[in-house]
Amino acid sequence: EFDTVLIVEGDSTFSELLRGYLESQSFYVTCVSNATEALRHIASTNFDMILTEMVLRGPPGEDFYNEVERGKPDLCRRFIFMTGHEAERRTDYFILRARALMLWKPFPMDDLLSAAQTVQRRNRLARLLARSRSITTASVSSTGDGNTALATKRGKSA
């Protein structure tokens, strides 16, 4: 199964370079040039990873992230930001608040792959946690006694 990636990058040459590399690493890639296009794609697709430039035509990367956070907050752990601009206090604060990954241009493709693997691990963990919660919820609701269900599930007496 291929992980899906949305690349949001205004420089089409760089975007195609990223696409080629990620596809060679078995990712399925969609490229757009601005946040408005990206939001349209996100409305219909839950991408496994969103690789976006911080400085975009139209809404900047931070506003794009905030819009995704309002509509599909589960996608926020899937962001990797890129920038070629010097660090600014506001950007640093945003990256810390969002707990996002940042790649500073120019970056080696190995750094991109490492960031993508981090997002993949986050996604796997989120799926495992969601599955665990649904199993626990099903056990609790099927018995009507949460303490007994959890104790029984763990092999202990209540």
C-alpha positions as CSV (number, residue, x, y, z in Angstrom):
1,E,0.0,0.0,0.0
2,F,1.3,3.4,-1.0
3,D,1.2,6.4,1.4
4,T,-0.4,9.4,-0.2
5,V,1.4,12.7,-0.2
6,L,0.2,16.2,-1.0
7,I,3.0,18.6,-2.0
8,V,2.1,22.3,-1.7
9,E,5.0,24.2,-3.5
10,G,4.9,27.2,-5.8
11,D,8.1,26.4,-7.5
12,S,7.1,23.7,-10.1
13,T,10.6,22.6,-10.8
14,F,11.3,21.9,-7.1
15,S,7.8,20.3,-6.8
16,E,8.6,17.9,-9.6
17,L,11.9,17.1,-8.0
18,L,10.2,16.2,-4.8
19,R,7.5,14.2,-6.6
20,G,10.1,12.2,-8.5
21,Y,12.1,11.4,-5.3
22,L,9.0,10.4,-3.2
23,E,7.5,8.3,-6.0
24,S,10.9,6.5,-6.2
25,Q,10.4,5.7,-2.5
26,S,6.9,4.2,-3.2
27,F,4.7,7.2,-2.3
28,Y,1.7,8.3,-4.3
29,V,2.1,12.0,-4.9
30,T,-0.3,14.9,-5.7
31,C,1.3,18.3,-6.4
32,V,-0.4,21.7,-6.1
33,S,1.0,25.2,-6.2
34,N,-0.9,27.0,-3.5
35,A,-3.0,26.6,-0.3
36,T,-6.3,27.2,-2.0
37,E,-5.8,24.3,-4.3
38,A,-4.5,22.2,-1.4
39,L,-7.6,22.8,0.7
40,R,-9.8,21.7,-2.3
41,H,-7.8,18.4,-2.4
42,I,-7.9,17.9,1.3
43,A,-11.7,18.3,1.4
44,S,-12.0,15.0,-0.5
45,T,-8.8,13.1,0.4
46,N,-7.2,12.3,3.8
47,F,-3.5,12.4,2.7
48,D,-1.0,10.4,4.7
49,M,1.5,13.3,4.5
50,I,1.3,17.0,3.6
51,L,4.6,18.5,2.5
52,T,4.2,22.3,2.3
53,E,6.2,25.4,1.8
54,M,5.8,28.0,4.6
55,V,5.7,30.9,2.2
56,L,2.9,30.3,-0.3
57,R,0.9,32.3,-2.9
58,G,-2.4,33.1,-1.2
59,P,-2.7,32.1,2.4
60,P,0.8,31.4,3.9
61,G,1.7,28.0,5.3
62,E,0.7,28.9,8.9
63,D,-2.8,30.0,7.7
64,F,-3.1,26.9,5.6
65,Y,-2.3,24.7,8.6
66,N,-4.8,26.6,10.8
67,E,-7.5,26.1,8.2
68,V,-6.8,22.3,8.0
69,E,-6.8,22.2,11.8
70,R,-10.3,23.7,11.9
71,G,-11.7,21.3,9.3
72,K,-9.7,18.1,9.7
73,P,-7.5,18.3,12.9
74,D,-6.4,14.6,12.5
75,L,-4.4,15.7,9.5
76,C,-2.2,18.1,11.5
77,R,0.2,15.5,12.7
78,R,0.9,14.7,9.0
79,F,2.5,18.1,8.1
80,I,6.1,18.6,7.1
81,F,7.0,22.3,6.4
82,M,9.7,23.5,4.2
83,T,11.3,27.0,3.9
84,G,14.3,28.7,2.5
85,H,13.8,31.7,4.7
86,E,15.8,32.6,7.8
87,A,14.2,31.6,11.1
88,E,11.8,34.1,12.5
89,R,10.5,34.1,16.1
90,R,6.9,33.9,14.8
91,T,7.7,30.9,12.6
92,D,9.7,29.2,15.3
93,Y,6.8,29.7,17.7
94,F,4.3,28.3,15.2
95,I,6.4,25.2,14.5
96,L,6.7,24.5,18.2
97,R,3.0,25.0,18.8
98,A,2.1,22.8,15.9
99,R,4.7,20.2,16.9
100,A,5.5,20.2,13.2
101,L,8.5,18.9,11.3
102,M,10.5,21.6,9.4
103,L,13.0,21.1,6.5
104,W,15.3,24.1,5.8
105,K,16.0,24.5,2.1
106,P,18.2,23.3,0.7
107,F,17.9,20.0,2.3
108,P,19.3,16.5,1.4
109,M,16.7,14.1,0.2
110,D,17.6,11.8,3.0
111,D,16.3,14.4,5.4
112,L,13.0,14.4,3.5
113,L,12.8,10.6,3.7
114,S,13.6,10.7,7.4
115,A,10.8,13.2,8.0
116,A,8.4,11.1,5.9
117,Q,9.2,8.1,8.0
118,T,8.5,10.1,11.2
119,V,5.1,11.0,9.8
120,Q,4.5,7.3,8.9
121,R,5.3,6.3,12.5
122,R,2.9,9.0,13.8
123,N,0.2,7.7,11.6
124,R,0.7,4.1,12.6
125,L,0.6,5.0,16.3
126,A,-2.5,7.1,15.8
127,R,-4.2,4.1,14.1
128,L,-3.2,1.8,16.9
129,L,-4.5,4.1,19.5
130,A,-7.8,4.6,17.7
131,R,-8.1,0.8,17.3
132,S,-7.3,0.3,21.0
133,R,-9.9,2.9,22.0
134,S,-12.6,1.3,19.8
135,I,-11.9,-2.2,21.3
136,T,-12.0,-0.8,24.8
137,T,-15.2,1.1,24.0
138,A,-16.8,-2.0,22.5
139,S,-15.9,-4.1,25.6
140,V,-17.3,-1.5,27.9
141,S,-20.5,-1.0,26.0
142,S,-21.1,-4.7,25.6
143,T,-21.0,-5.5,29.3
144,G,-22.4,-2.2,30.6
145,D,-19.7,-2.4,33.4
146,G,-16.5,-0.6,32.4
147,N,-14.5,-1.8,35.3
148,T,-15.4,-5.4,34.8
149,A,-14.8,-5.2,31.1
150,L,-11.3,-3.7,31.4
151,A,-10.3,-6.0,34.3
152,T,-11.4,-9.0,32.3
153,K,-9.7,-7.9,29.1
154,R,-6.4,-7.6,31.0
155,G,-6.8,-11.0,32.5
156,K,-7.4,-9.8,36.1
157,S,-10.4,-10.2,38.3
158,A,-12.5,-7.1,39.1
